[in-house]
């Protein structure tokens, strides 16, 4: 069958990608081997190959398609490589073509997860709502719904979905971990960073009590703790958490990048550059490429910076036909570097039409400022700040907008608040805070 053939071809591409990643990966030499054992890559390959063979022998095996989609999603979460996202989408759709959602809830769950990971949050929400209609007595359906609602900026509805999720007794440990992680995120968004830290710590403890703690989940918990600490300027605690994540998962790209950001904040530009160079080799994500470019610029390596900035633009071109996965990142990159202001604003505003979270409002505000749309910028930054989130970048954007409006005292208050919260949240942008405060004073 044509469908089975396309999945088989995708599997071959996937295998090649894994072998390439294995050749490139190497552990950080000064970190010890953790108690949580990483799964050998060959085990993942064997699983993929087994499922491919099942589909080859039985192209109507929707269960094999579901398991294959799940494997692809796991690889995408571990590596950040969106190639696996496309493969997961193909597998999930193939499963639902064989057996519709009414009799194949597993296929619909995976499709919802694919849409969520692709940043098609409205579609993920709609799939989750259908899942609840089909299976109202399962907590996992509310988790899928709540995740999508969070990204859409429907915070009260997301909290209500989490409460529904908690009502189901006998939930698995990983589900409990998921609840704690999401309660942590809600707490952080509402400016309750201590509560966020407590929830993430609980999630970590629950994970470590498992017979075989999943290394990606353990690393993610450590990473979340580090991100929460970094957000409030506690660089020492943040660095320790990122190192703990890397002990479990030596090439965990999120922790590597975040450790690089801490090194930069603590004045070690060369150490930061080395870590970001490694991250970009693992995953050429536009956010990482832009950060490395900024570090090169701060290190007076102008040509290297230009190369990384060009990579960001190349990714933008390649992803233009692929939906909204990088849309917000690219709009903010353009605004941060004073590039294509009208286009950046249009992209941010278009996304905000459907994804109305506070960081979407912030993207609209920042790009509107760079496009000279001060009224729109002021209205959007008010939305971005409405939850009381403790984020230096939000305060910085608010201060620069108020300064452009001529409200010098308000601008000063916001900019000083950004410095108090996290003085080195972004070294390139932090320089602009210092310059602006000098002008105001």
C-alpha positions in Angstrom: 0.0 0.0 0.0 1.1 3.5 -0.7 0.6 4.7 2.9 2.7 1.9 4.3 5.4 2.6 1.8 5.5 6.3 2.8 5.8 5.3 6.5 8.6 2.9 5.6 10.5 5.5 3.7 10.0 7.9 6.6 11.4 5.2 9.0 14.5 4.9 6.9 15.1 8.6 7.0 14.5 8.5 10.8 17.1 5.8 11.2 19.6 7.7 9.3 19.0 10.8 11.4 19.5 8.8 14.6 22.8 7.3 13.4 24.0 10.8 12.5 22.9 12.1 15.9 24.7 9.3 17.7 27.9 10.1 15.8 27.7 13.7 16.8 26.8 13.4 20.5 29.3 13.4 23.3 29.0 13.8 27.1 30.3 16.8 29.0 33.5 15.6 30.4 33.4 17.1 33.8 30.0 15.6 34.8 29.6 12.3 36.6 27.5 9.4 35.3 24.0 9.5 36.9 22.1 6.9 38.8 19.3 7.1 36.2 20.5 5.1 33.3 20.1 6.5 29.8 18.4 4.2 27.3 20.8 3.1 24.6 20.0 4.5 21.2 20.0 1.0 19.7 16.9 0.2 21.8 15.0 3.0 20.2 16.1 1.9 16.8 15.1 -1.7 17.4 11.6 -0.5 18.5 11.2 1.6 15.4 12.4 -1.2 13.1 10.1 -3.7 14.8 7.1 -1.4 14.3 8.1 -0.7 10.7 8.2 -4.4 10.0 4.8 -4.9 11.6 3.4 -2.3 9.3 5.1 -3.8 6.3 3.6 -7.2 7.1 0.2 -5.8 8.1 -0.5 -2.3 6.6 -3.9 -2.2 8.5 -2.3 -2.5 11.9 -3.5 0.7 13.4 -2.0 -0.2 16.8 1.5 -0.4 15.3 0.9 3.0 13.7 -0.1 4.5 17.0 3.0 3.1 18.7 5.2 4.3 15.9 3.7 7.8 16.2 4.4 7.7 20.0 8.1 6.7 19.3 8.5 9.6 16.9 7.1 12.0 19.4 9.4 10.7 22.1 12.4 11.3 19.8 11.2 14.7 19.0 10.9 15.7 22.7 14.3 14.2 23.4 16.1 15.8 20.5 14.0 18.8 19.5 14.3 17.6 15.8 11.0 18.5 14.1 11.6 15.9 11.4 10.2 13.4 13.9 7.1 15.6 14.2 6.2 15.2 10.6 6.8 11.4 10.8 4.5 11.2 13.9 1.8 13.2 12.1 1.9 10.8 9.1 1.7 7.8 11.4 -1.2 9.2 13.5 -3.2 10.1 10.4 -2.5 6.7 8.9 -3.9 5.1 12.1 -7.1 7.2 12.0 -7.6 6.4 8.3 -7.6 2.7 9.1 -9.9 3.1 12.1 -11.8 6.3 13.0 -11.5 8.0 16.3 -14.7 6.6 17.7 -13.0 3.2 17.8 -9.4 4.4 17.9 -9.1 6.9 20.8 -5.3 6.2 20.9 -4.9 7.5 17.4 -6.8 10.7 18.3 -4.7 11.2 21.4 -1.5 11.0 19.3 -2.9 13.4 16.7 -3.8 15.9 19.4 -0.2 15.6 20.7 1.2 16.1 17.2 -0.9 19.2 16.7 0.1 20.6 20.1 3.8 20.0 19.4 3.3 21.6 16.0 1.8 24.7 17.7 -1.6 24.1 16.1 -3.1 24.6 19.6 -6.6 25.3 18.4 -6.7 22.0 16.6 -5.2 20.2 19.7 -7.9 21.7 21.8 -10.6 20.6 19.4 -9.2 17.0 19.3 -9.0 17.0 23.1 -12.7 18.1 23.4 -13.7 15.3 21.1 -11.7 12.9 23.3 -13.6 14.0 26.3 -16.9 13.4 24.5 -15.7 9.9 23.6 -14.1 9.0 26.9 -15.3 11.4 29.6 -14.0 9.3 32.5 -10.3 9.4 31.8 -8.0 12.0 33.3 -5.5 12.0 30.3 -8.2 13.7 28.1 -8.3 16.7 30.4 -4.5 16.9 30.4 -4.4 17.2 26.6 -7.2 19.8 26.8 -5.5 21.9 29.5 -2.2 21.9 27.7 -3.8 23.4 24.6 -5.8 25.9 26.6 -2.7 27.1 28.4 -1.0 27.9 25.1 -4.2 29.6 23.8 -4.1 31.9 26.8 -7.3 30.5 28.3 -5.9 30.3 31.7 -9.0 29.9 33.8 -10.3 27.2 31.6 -6.9 25.4 31.7 -6.9 25.5 35.5 -10.5 24.1 35.5 -9.3 21.2 33.2 -6.4 20.4 35.5 -8.9 20.3 38.5 -11.0 17.8 36.5 -7.8 15.8 35.8 -7.0 15.6 39.5 -10.5 14.1 40.3 -9.7 10.7 38.8 -8.4 8.3 41.4 -5.6 5.8 40.9 -3.7 8.0 38.4 -0.3 6.9 37.3 2.9 8.4 38.7 3.8 10.1 35.3 0.3 11.7 35.3 0.9 13.0 38.8 4.2 14.4 37.6 2.4 16.0 34.6 -0.1 17.6 37.0 2.7 19.0 39.2 4.6 20.4 36.2 1.5 22.2 34.9 0.5 23.6 38.3 4.1 24.9 38.5 3.7 26.6 35.1 0.4 28.2 36.2 2.0 29.4 39.4 4.9 30.9 37.5 2.6 32.7 35.1 0.9 34.3 38.0 4.1 35.5 39.6 4.3 32.8 42.3 7.8 31.6 41.6 8.2 29.9 45.0 5.1 27.9 44.4 6.4 27.0 40.9 9.6 25.7 42.4 7.7 23.7 45.0 5.6 22.0 42.3 8.6 21.3 40.1 10.5 19.8 43.1 7.5 17.6 43.8 7.4 16.4 40.2 11.1 15.5 40.4 10.7 13.6 43.7 7.8 11.6 42.2 9.8 10.8 39.1 12.8 9.6 41.0 10.6 7.3 43.1 9.7 5.3 40.0 11.4 1.9 39.5 12.9 3.1 36.2 12.7 6.9 36.2 12.5 8.1 32.5 15.7 10.1 31.9 14.0 12.7 29.8 11.4 13.4 32.5 14.0 13.6 35.2 16.1 16.0 33.0 13.1 18.0 32.2 12.2 18.5 35.9 15.8 19.6 36.7 15.6 22.0 33.7 12.3 23.5 34.8 13.8 24.1 38.3 16.8 25.8 36.7 14.6 28.0 34.4 12.6 29.1 37.4 15.7 30.0 39.3 17.2 31.8 36.4 14.1 33.8 35.9 14.5 35.5 39.3 18.3 35.9 38.9 19.4 33.0 41.1 22.2 31.9 38.8 23.9 29.6 41.2 20.8 27.5 41.8 20.0 27.6 38.1 23.5 26.3 37.1 23.2 23.5 39.6 19.9 22.4 38.2 21.1 22.5 34.6 24.1 20.4 35.6 21.9 17.9 37.4 19.9 17.6 34.2 23.0 17.0 32.2 24.2 14.3 34.6 21.1 12.3 33.7 21.0 13.3 30.0 24.5 14.5 28.9 23.3 15.9 25.5 20.0 17.3 26.6 19.8 20.3 24.3 17.6 22.5 26.6 19.9 22.1 29.6 23.0 22.8 27.5 21.5 26.0 26.1 20.3 27.1 29.5 23.7 26.4 31.1 25.2 28.5 28.3 22.9 31.3 29.2 23.9 31.1 32.9 27.6 31.1 32.0 27.0 34.3 29.9 25.1 35.9 32.8 28.0 35.1 35.2 30.5 36.7 32.8 31.9 33.6 31.1 31.3 34.5 27.5 33.7 31.9 26.1 32.1 29.1 28.1 28.7 30.2 26.9 29.9 30.2 23.3 31.3 26.7 23.6 28.0 25.4 25.0 25.9 27.1 22.4 28.1 25.9 19.6 27.5 22.4 20.8 23.7 23.0 21.1 23.5 24.4 17.5 25.4 21.3 16.3 22.8 19.1 18.0 19.8 21.2 17.0 19.9 24.2 14.7 16.9 25.8 16.3 16.4 29.6 15.5 16.4 30.5 19.2 19.8 28.8 19.8 21.3 30.1 16.6 20.2 33.7 17.5 21.6 33.4 21.0 25.0 32.1 19.6 25.0 35.0 17.2 24.5 37.4 20.0 27.3 35.9 22.0 29.6 36.1 19.0 28.6 39.8 18.6 29.4 40.5 22.3 32.7 38.7 21.8 33.5 41.0 18.8 33.2 38.1 16.3 31.1 40.0 13.8 31.5 37.6 10.9 30.6 34.6 13.1 27.6 36.5 14.4 26.5 37.3 10.9 26.7 33.6 10.0 24.4 32.6 12.8 22.0 35.4 12.0 21.9 34.2 8.4 21.1 30.7 9.7 18.1 32.1 11.6 16.9 33.7 8.4 17.5 30.5 6.5 15.4 28.5 9.0 12.7 31.2 8.6 12.7 30.6 4.8 12.6 26.8 5.1 9.8 26.8 7.7 7.6 29.4 6.0 5.5 26.7 4.4 5.5 24.6 7.5 3.0 26.5 9.7 3.6 28.4 12.9 6.2 26.4 14.7 8.9 29.1 14.7 6.7 32.1 14.0 6.9 33.8 17.3 10.7 33.1 17.7 11.4 34.6 14.3 9.2 37.7 15.0 11.0 38.3 18.2 14.4 37.8 16.6 13.6 40.4 14.0 12.4 42.8 16.7 15.5 42.3 18.9 17.8 42.9 16.0 15.8 45.8 14.3 15.0 43.8 11.2 11.9 43.8 9.0 9.7 45.6 11.7 6.5 45.6 9.7 6.8 41.9 8.8 7.7 41.0 12.3 4.6 42.8 13.7 2.3 41.3 11.1 3.6 37.8 12.0 3.2 38.3 15.7 -0.3 39.9 15.3 -1.5 37.1 13.0 -0.5 34.4 15.5 -2.1 36.4 18.4 -5.4 36.2 16.6 -5.7 32.6 17.7 -3.0 32.0 20.3 -3.8 34.7 22.9 -1.4 33.9 25.7 0.6 36.5 27.6 3.8 35.8 25.6 1.9 36.2 22.4 0.7 39.6 23.7 4.4 40.4 24.5 5.5 39.5 21.0 2.8 41.8 19.6 3.9 44.6 21.9 7.6 44.3 21.2 7.2 44.1 17.4 4.6 46.9 17.4 7.2 49.1 19.2 9.8 48.4 16.5 7.2 49.1 13.8 6.4 52.5 15.4 2.9 51.4 16.4 3.0 52.8 19.9 -0.7 52.7 20.7 -0.8 49.0 19.8 2.4 48.3 21.7 1.0 49.9 24.9 -2.3 47.9 24.7 -0.5 44.6 24.1 2.1 45.0 26.8 -0.8 45.6 29.3 -2.2 42.3 28.3 1.2 40.6 28.6 1.6 41.9 32.2 -2.0 41.1 33.4 -1.1 37.9 35.3 1.7 39.5 37.3 4.4 37.2 35.8 7.9 37.8 37.1 9.8 38.0 33.9 12.6 40.5 33.3 12.0 40.4 29.5 8.4 41.5 30.0 9.4 44.4 32.3 12.2 45.4 29.8 9.7 45.5 26.9 7.2 47.5 29.0 9.9 50.0 30.0 11.1 50.5 26.4 7.5 51.1 25.3 6.8 53.6 28.0 10.0 55.4 27.2 9.0 55.7 23.5 5.7 57.1 24.7 7.5 59.8 26.7 6.5 58.3 30.1 10.0 58.5 31.5 9.2 57.7 35.2 7.1 54.7 34.3 9.8 53.6 31.9 12.4 53.9 34.6 10.3 51.9 37.1 9.9 49.0 34.6 13.5 49.0 33.5 14.8 49.0 37.1 12.3 46.2 37.9 13.8 44.2 35.0 17.3 44.7 36.4 16.2 43.7 40.0 14.4 40.6 38.7 17.2 39.2 36.4 19.9 41.7 35.4 21.4 39.4 32.7 18.3 37.8 31.3 19.7 38.7 27.8 23.1 40.3 27.6 22.5 42.1 24.3 19.2 43.5 25.4 20.5 44.3 28.9 23.0 46.7 27.3 20.0 48.7 26.0 18.5 48.9 29.5 21.7 50.4 30.8 21.9 52.9 27.9 18.2 53.9 28.3 18.4 54.4 32.1 21.4 56.7 31.6 19.4 58.7 29.1 16.4 58.9 31.4 18.5 60.0 34.4 
